[in-house]
Amino acid sequence: MGVEALAHRVEFEPPAPRVLPQAPRLAFRDLKVSFAAERGLVPVVHGVSFDVLPGGTLGLVGESGCGKSVTCMAALGLLGPRAVVSGSATLDGRELIGASTAELDRVRGGRIAMIFQDPMSSLNPVHSVGRQIRESLSLHRGLEGRAAEAEAKRLLDRVGIPSAGQRMKEYPHQLSGGMNQRAMIAIALAGEPDVLIADEPTTALDVTIQAQILDLLADIRAETGMAIVLISHDLGVIAETCDDVAVMYCGRIVERAPVETLFAGPRHPYTIGLLHSLPRLETQIGALEPIAGVVPEPWAAPAGCAFAPRCSGASALCHAKAPQLARSGGRSVACHHPQIRFA
């Protein structure tokens, strides 16, 4: 086909359908959290912003103490009276920060459910598993009696607990760690939430059970279209499960990208350090490459980039001025000297 014919064909082809961007289901904007202490207000989350789309899964990753759980708990009003929260967290455009207790009670467990990392400390040890699911069904969906009993059994079946009718009568100490985690998921699903926050849902589980829990969450997301925020320090879990990843360090997001982009070519030195600290199947077993140093305490954070004391490529600028999260090419990085190669 000649150039003129090709141009003629292109000119009269119908325009491609316009793809409108999805409105975020859960949106954080400049969220800040401080805690009142003897030394005064101690900031722990510094202006975090991110979106979670309907049906999407966002991974929040970083070392323990970097602010992942605090960020999500702030949106639900779960941090207690010593917390001072500012900024915005909206659910379908509805503001949660500063909402009344009554409003948050309708959101918690109903619109947004949370799975905590230790089911044995989250489940009530003196109530049977079935009773705890029925309580959630009563509170969020108004189900009572036989209807609640049948729905509780269906939820236990759905999350893969065998002999669900018998397990409903049992107590958390009678179940394995994996079964307790599944029971926690069943309680979370009882309210038919739009958003599920899973805080280290595979901690302390063996790899087989981990895989089953992650597959279960993926199946539920596909069936219901709910959005998931997956909090983890396990990069393998994040890579397998998430669409987008936000890497947090010292209460800040230092890198955000689609999961394939981030793992193929991380730009922030902290993200690179996390990936280098993982064992690799293609290399011989040897010493891992840990990140030097430790995460600073919130009250002792450095003046510039919080990661600068642990970064081999830090300059005087890094020690003097905190970098801003800058977006470029579909990703965001907060670094004065972002890396362009990863090996």
C-alpha positions in Angstrom: 0.0 0.0 0.0 1.4 3.4 -1.1 1.8 6.3 1.3 -1.2 8.2 -0.1 -3.5 5.2 0.2 -2.3 4.6 3.7 -2.9 8.2 4.6 -6.4 8.0 3.1 -7.2 4.9 5.1 -6.0 6.4 8.3 -8.0 9.6 7.7 -11.3 7.8 7.4 -10.8 5.2 10.1 -13.2 5.8 13.1 -11.5 7.2 16.1 -10.5 4.8 18.9 -13.0 4.8 21.8 -12.0 7.2 24.5 -11.0 5.5 27.7 -12.0 7.6 30.7 -9.8 7.4 33.8 -11.4 5.6 36.7 -12.3 7.6 39.8 -10.4 6.2 42.8 -12.3 4.2 45.2 -9.9 5.1 48.1 -7.8 8.3 47.8 -5.2 9.7 50.2 -4.0 13.3 49.8 -1.2 14.8 51.9 -2.1 12.6 54.9 0.0 13.4 57.9 0.0 11.6 61.3 1.7 12.7 64.5 1.5 11.2 68.0 1.5 13.2 71.3 4.5 12.1 73.5 6.4 13.6 76.4 8.8 15.2 73.9 5.8 16.8 72.1 4.2 15.9 68.8 6.2 13.2 67.0 5.5 13.1 63.2 5.3 9.5 61.8 3.6 10.0 58.4 4.6 12.9 56.2 2.2 13.9 53.5 1.3 10.5 51.9 -0.8 10.5 48.8 -2.0 7.6 46.7 -5.1 6.2 45.0 -6.7 2.8 45.0 -8.9 2.1 42.0 -12.0 -0.1 42.0 -11.0 -3.7 41.5 -7.3 -2.8 41.8 -4.7 -4.0 44.3 -2.1 -1.6 45.7 0.9 -2.9 47.6 2.3 -0.8 50.4 5.8 -2.1 51.0 8.7 -1.2 53.3 10.5 -2.2 56.5 8.7 -2.4 59.8 8.0 1.0 61.3 7.9 2.9 58.0 4.2 3.9 58.5 2.3 1.5 56.3 -0.2 0.3 58.8 -0.5 3.8 60.5 -1.5 5.3 57.2 -4.4 3.0 56.6 -5.5 3.0 60.3 -5.6 6.8 60.2 -8.3 6.7 57.5 -10.5 4.5 59.7 -10.0 6.4 62.9 -8.2 3.5 64.7 -5.1 5.3 66.1 -6.5 6.4 69.4 -6.7 9.8 71.2 -2.9 10.6 71.0 -2.9 10.7 67.2 -3.2 14.0 65.4 -4.3 13.4 61.8 -4.5 15.9 59.0 -4.9 15.8 55.2 -7.5 13.8 53.4 -8.6 10.2 53.0 -11.8 9.8 50.9 -13.9 6.8 50.0 -15.7 7.4 46.7 -15.1 11.1 47.3 -16.5 11.1 50.9 -14.1 12.4 53.5 -13.1 10.1 56.3 -10.6 12.3 58.2 -12.6 14.1 60.8 -15.8 12.1 60.2 -18.0 11.4 63.2 -17.8 8.1 65.1 -21.2 7.2 63.8 -20.1 7.8 60.2 -16.9 5.8 60.7 -18.9 2.9 62.3 -20.8 2.6 59.1 -17.6 2.6 57.1 -15.5 0.2 59.3 -16.3 -3.4 58.4 -19.1 -2.3 56.0 -17.5 -0.2 53.3 -13.8 -0.8 54.3 -12.7 -4.0 56.1 -9.3 -4.7 57.6 -7.5 -8.0 58.1 -4.8 -7.7 60.8 -1.5 -9.5 60.7 -2.0 -11.6 63.8 -5.4 -13.3 63.8 -4.9 -14.8 67.2 -4.7 -11.4 68.8 -7.6 -10.0 66.6 -10.1 -12.8 67.1 -12.0 -13.0 70.4 -10.7 -16.1 72.2 -13.9 -16.6 74.3 -16.4 -16.5 71.3 -16.7 -19.2 68.7 -15.7 -18.4 65.1 -19.3 -18.8 64.0 -20.5 -16.3 66.6 -17.9 -13.7 65.5 -19.0 -14.0 61.9 -22.7 -13.7 62.8 -22.0 -10.6 64.8 -20.5 -9.0 61.7 -23.4 -10.1 59.6 -25.9 -8.7 62.1 -24.0 -5.3 62.4 -23.4 -4.7 58.7 -26.2 -6.6 56.9 -28.9 -7.0 59.5 -28.9 -10.8 59.3 -30.1 -12.7 62.3 -31.0 -16.3 63.3 -31.0 -19.0 60.6 -30.2 -16.5 57.8 -27.0 -15.4 59.7 -26.1 -19.0 60.4 -26.5 -20.0 56.8 -24.5 -17.1 55.6 -21.7 -17.6 58.1 -21.4 -21.2 57.0 -21.3 -20.1 53.3 -18.5 -17.6 54.1 -16.4 -20.2 55.8 -17.0 -22.5 52.8 -16.0 -19.7 50.5 -12.7 -19.1 52.3 -11.8 -22.7 52.1 -12.3 -24.0 55.6 -13.3 -27.7 55.5 -16.2 -28.9 57.6 -17.5 -25.4 58.0 -20.5 -26.4 60.0 -18.3 -27.9 62.7 -15.7 -25.2 62.6 -18.3 -22.6 63.3 -18.7 -24.1 66.8 -15.0 -24.0 67.5 -12.8 -21.3 69.1 -9.7 -19.6 67.7 -7.3 -21.7 69.8 -8.8 -24.9 68.2 -7.9 -23.8 64.7 -4.5 -23.6 62.9 -2.9 -20.3 62.0 -4.0 -20.7 58.4 -7.6 -21.4 59.4 -7.7 -18.4 61.8 -6.5 -16.2 58.9 -9.3 -17.6 56.7 -11.8 -17.0 59.5 -10.6 -13.4 59.7 -11.1 -13.0 55.9 -14.6 -14.5 56.3 -15.4 -11.9 59.0 -14.1 -9.1 56.7 -16.2 -10.3 53.8 -19.3 -10.5 56.0 -19.9 -6.8 55.4 -19.5 -7.0 51.7 -16.8 -4.3 51.7 -15.8 -2.1 48.7 -12.2 -2.0 50.1 -10.2 -4.7 51.9 -7.0 -3.6 53.8 -4.9 -6.7 54.3 -2.1 -6.0 56.9 0.6 -8.6 56.5 -2.0 -11.3 55.9 0.5 -14.1 55.3 2.9 -13.4 58.3 3.9 -16.5 60.2 2.3 -18.8 57.7 4.2 -21.5 55.7 4.7 -20.9 52.0 2.0 -23.3 51.0 -0.7 -21.6 53.2 0.7 -18.2 52.1 0.0 -19.1 48.4 -3.5 -20.3 49.3 -4.4 -17.1 51.1 -3.1 -15.0 48.3 -5.0 -17.0 45.7 -8.1 -16.6 47.8 -7.8 -12.8 48.0 -7.2 -12.7 44.2 -10.3 -14.9 43.6 -12.4 -12.7 45.9 -11.3 -9.6 44.2 -12.1 -11.0 40.8 -15.6 -12.1 42.0 -16.6 -9.0 43.9 -14.6 -6.2 42.2 -13.5 -4.9 45.6 -10.3 -2.9 45.9 -7.4 -4.3 48.0 -4.6 -2.5 49.9 -2.0 -5.1 50.7 0.5 -4.1 53.4 3.6 -6.2 53.4 7.4 -6.2 53.8 7.5 -9.4 51.6 8.4 -8.3 48.0 7.5 -11.7 46.7 4.0 -11.4 47.9 3.7 -7.9 46.5 5.0 -9.0 43.1 2.6 -11.9 42.8 -0.5 -10.0 44.0 -0.5 -6.3 43.2 -1.2 -4.0 40.3 0.6 -1.0 41.7 3.3 -0.6 44.4 4.0 2.2 46.8 7.3 1.9 48.6 7.4 3.7 52.0 10.3 4.8 54.1 10.2 6.8 57.3 6.6 7.8 56.8 7.0 8.9 53.2 6.3 7.3 49.8 9.7 7.2 48.1 8.7 5.3 44.9 5.4 4.4 43.2 4.9 2.5 40.0 3.0 -0.3 38.3 4.3 -3.6 39.7 6.0 -4.8 36.5 7.7 -1.4 36.1 9.0 -1.2 39.6 10.4 -4.8 39.7 12.0 -4.5 36.3 13.7 -1.2 36.9 13.5 0.4 40.4 14.8 3.9 40.6 15.0 4.8 44.3 18.1 3.5 46.2 15.9 2.1 49.0 13.8 0.1 46.5 16.9 -1.2 44.9 18.3 -2.1 48.3 15.1 -4.1 49.2 15.3 -6.0 46.0 19.1 -6.8 46.4 18.4 -8.1 49.9 16.3 -10.9 48.5 17.8 -14.3 47.8 18.0 -15.1 44.0 17.3 -18.6 42.7 19.6 -18.1 39.7 22.7 -17.5 41.7 24.6 -19.6 44.2 23.6 -19.4 47.8 25.8 -16.9 49.6 25.7 -13.9 51.7 22.7 -11.6 51.1 23.1 -7.9 50.5 21.4 -6.2 53.4 20.8 -2.4 53.5 23.4 -0.9 55.8 22.2 0.9 59.0 18.7 1.0 60.5 15.5 3.0 60.1 15.8 6.2 62.2 13.4 6.8 65.0 10.7 9.3 64.1 12.0 11.8 66.6 15.5 11.5 65.2 14.9 11.7 61.5 17.6 13.5 59.5 17.1 17.0 58.1 17.4 16.0 54.4 16.5 12.7 52.8 15.6 10.2 55.5 17.4 7.5 53.6 20.6 9.5 53.0 22.5 8.1 56.1 22.1 4.6 54.6 22.6 5.4 50.9 26.0 5.0 49.3 25.2 7.5 46.6 24.0 10.3 48.9 25.4 13.8 48.2 25.5 17.0 50.2 22.2 17.9 48.7 20.6 14.7 49.9 21.8 15.4 53.5 20.5 19.0 53.3 17.2 18.9 51.5 14.4 16.3 51.4 13.5 15.3 47.8 9.9 15.7 46.6 8.0 12.8 45.0 8.2 13.6 41.3 6.2 11.9 38.6 7.8 11.0 35.2 7.0 8.3 32.7 4.2 6.7 34.6 6.1 6.4 37.9 7.0 8.6 40.8 10.3 8.8 42.7 11.5 10.9 45.6 15.2 11.0 45.0 17.8 13.7 44.0 19.8 11.1 42.2 17.4 8.4 40.9 19.1 5.3 39.5 18.7 4.4 35.8 20.1 0.9 35.9 19.3 -2.1 38.0 21.2 -5.4 38.1 
